[in-house]
Amino acid sequence: MAKSAERTFTRPNMKPQFNPPRLRKTVVEMAFAGNAVHLGCAFSIIELLACLYGRHMRYDEKNANDPIRDYLVLSKGHGVMAQYACLYELGWLERDDIDKYFHDGSRLKGLSDAHVPGCEVTSGTLGHGLSVGVGLALAAARGKTGQKCYAVVGDGEINEGAIWEAMLFAAHAKLDNLMVIVDANGFQAMGTTDEVMKLGDLNAKFSAFDFDVLSVDGHDMNAISAAVEKLEAMKNGRPKALVAKTVKGKGVSYMENVNAWHYSRLNPDLYAQALREIEGASA
């Protein structure tokens, strides 16, 4: 594995293309073009992904498969339209990919797929993506490459036992190049997380698993960046966790905290209203 010393990365300073309203607009366009679902869970992670791609991750914009890139593992793979919107801004996806999302023959599926440039994991069955991220972080640590792995998980997803096994191993292996980011929007497919499986105090749970952990407003980009920087400054052999409080459906009034938008589809009127609200937010 190549060593990070072979090339010096410059962290981007919030590249203008990673603008949340613009990313949300792309997501809405994709969902309408493909008559697709999962808008609410894509919208809740927009600011998180914008911060990671725009301010913190190291990658070669000309090569999605750069061998010493930082990794973004979208374990909650059903939110993949948010990541696709970022990959489109990077030029790793084409406009045709957006316009033909979910059509016959499209390379973009409704769940994260490792065959798509920039997607590190095929994730649809929830709970296993973090294990992939732990493996990537372990390989980077052993290879002394300096690579980091950011694994985005849903709060509903973390009721899966495999998540906690991965966390145990991450702490055992002292993977302080791993950051688990929880999209804590309070919902999962069939209801609220409290209704389906109460999670309790996530900060306390991560601490008990020997993680450094912080909480943050998952839609405040400056707060997100400050928290990421604070965690990354802790070079202490402990993996990191960021519990991001988010709003499912953030950015479109009729979707916010309405769990029906996990599986609902846009009609022409709702599509037009969503675009008006998003474009108004960017003005």
N, C-alpha and C positions, 0 to 999 in steps of 0.2 A: 504494500500500500504506500502511495506517495506521502512524503512528509510535508507538513504545512510550510516548513522553512523554505521549500523550493519556490514558493511564490507568496508575495505579501498581499493580503486582502486589504481593501479599504472599505470600511463599513459605510453603506449609503446613508445620506443625510435626508431622509424622508423624501424619496423620489416622488415627483408630483403625480405620476400616474397612479400611485396607490392612494387614491382619494376615495373615501368611503361612499359618498353619493354616486360617484362614477362606477365603482365596483357594484353597488346595489343595482344600478341601472342595467349593467351587463347581466346580472343574475336574473332580473325580471325579464329581460329580452330572451334569455335562454329558456326560462321556464315557460314563457308564452309560446315560443317557437316549438318547443317539444311537448307541450301540454303536460308538463311535468310537475311533480310534487316536491316537497322538502324545501320550500322557500323559507319558512320560519327558522329552521335550524341552520340555514346558510346565513341569514341576516344577522343572527346573534354572534357570529364569529368574524364579521367583516373587519371591525377595527383591530381585532387581535391579529388577523392575518396581514392587514395593511401595515401594522407596526413591525411584525416580524420580517416581511419581505422588504419593507421600505427603510427600516432603521437598524435591524439587528443581524439578519442572516447574511452570511458570506456565500457568494455564488458567482459564477461566470455567466453574465447575461447572454453570451453567445453560445453557451454550451450547458444545456440542462443536465447533462451527465458528467459534469466536471468531477473528477474522482476525489477532490478534496473540498467539495461543497459542504456547507452545513445542511442538515436534513430537517425537513418539516414532514412529520408523519401525522396524517389526518386519520386518527383512529376512529373518530366519529365520521365515517366515510359518507354518510348520507348528507352531510353538509358540503359536499364537494363542489357545488356550483360556486361557492365563495372562493375556493382555491382555483377553480377554472378561470374565474374572473381575473385573479392575480396573474395566472399563467398567460392569459391573453394579453395583459398589459406588458408582460415581459417579452412578448413576441414568440413564446413557445407554443401558443395555439394561434390559429388563424381565424379571421372573421367567419369563414365558412363553418368552422367548428361551432361557433356561437349560433349562427343562423340555422344550422341543421342539428342542433343539440337534440339528442334522443330520437333522431330519425333513423330509419333503416339505413344501415351502412355507416352511421356515424361512429367515430372512434371514442366518443365521449358517452359514458354510461351514467346512470343515476347514482352510482356509488364509486368511490375512489378505486382506480385501477392502475396498477404499477406499469402497465404498458403505455400509459400516457406520460410524455415527458414532463418531469417535475413532480409527479405523484410517486411517492416512495413506497407505497403499500397498497395492496388490494384489500379494501376493508368494507365489509357489508355486514358480515357476522360480527356483532360488536364484542369488544373485550380483548381481541387478540392484537390490535394494532400497537398497543403500548409494548407488548413483548418484542415486536419487530423493532421498535424504537430503542428498546434496551439493548438488543443485539447490535444495532448500528452504533450506539454509544460505546458499547463494550469494545467493538472492533476498533473504533477510533482511539479509545483510550490505550488499548494495547499497542496499536500502531503509532502512537504518539503523533498523530496528525494534527491535533488542535481543533478537530471538527466538533461541532456541537449538534445535538439532536433536540428538537422541540417537538413534543408529542401532544397533540390536541385531542382531548377526550371529552365526551359529554358527561354531565352529571348523572343522567340516567344510565349511561353506559357503565359507570364505575360500580354498579351493583353486581357486575360480573366478577366471579372469583379470580379469573385469570389476571385481571387488573392488579389485584393485591399480591398475587404471586410474583408478577413482574416487578412491583414495587419492592418486595422483599429482596429480590435478587439485585435490583439496582443499588439498594443500600449496602448489601453484602459486598458488591463489587466496587463500591465507592465511586459511583459514576457521577461526579460533579459536573460532567459535560452534558448531562441529561436534564431537561426541564419539562415537566408535565404541566400542561396548561388545561385547567378544567373550565369548560364552557358551562358555567353554573346558571342556566336560565330557568331552572325550577320545573322543567317539563321533560317528559319523554313521550314516546308514541301514544300510549294509552291513557295518559293522565299526568298529574303532577308527580314529581319524585316523592313527595310526602305520601301521596295516595298509593303509589306502587311499591316503593321500598324506601323507608326513611333513611336518610344518609347521615343524620346527626351533624356533628361539628367536623367539617372536612379539614379545617386547619389542624385540629387536634389529632385527627386520624393520620394525616401526613406526617405530623411531628412524631407520632408514636412509631411510624415506620422509618424514622431517622432521616426525614427530608427537612431541608430548609424550606419554609413556606411563607408566602405573603398572600394577602387578599388585595383585590383591586377592582375598580369600576371598569368593566370590560368594554366600555364604549368611550372612555377617556384616554385618548391616545398618548398624551403626555404622561399620565399616571401609569399606563401600561409600560411605556418605555423606561420610566424611572424604576419601576419594580423589577423589570427584566435586568436592568443594569445593576441594581442592588444585589439581586440573587447571583448574577454571574460574577460579581466581585468577591463572593464568598468561596475562596479556593480552599475548601476544608475537607474534601473527600465525601461530602454529602450530596446526594441528588437534590434537585430543586423542584418546587411545585408553586404554581401561581393559580390561585382560585379566583377566577374572573366572574364577577356578578354581571350577568347579561340579561337582555330582554329578548325573548323569542319573538321573531318577526320585527325586530328593531328597524325603524325607518319608514314604515308604512302603517298608518294609524289603524286601519282595520285588521291588521295582522298582529299587532303588538299584544303579547300575552294571551293570544287566542290559539289554543292548541290545535284547533281544527286545521290550521295552516301547516300542520305537519304533513297532511295528506290532501289538502284542498288544491284545486287548480284554478288558474286565472281564466276568466271570460274576457271578451273585449272591453267591457266597461270597467271591470276591476283592473285590468292591465293599464288602461288609460289613466285611471285614478292613481295607481301606483307610480307611474311615470311622472305625473304632475307633482305628486308629493316629493318624490326623490329629486326631481329637477328644481323644485322650489327650495329644497334644503341646500342645494349646491350653489344657489344664486348669491 
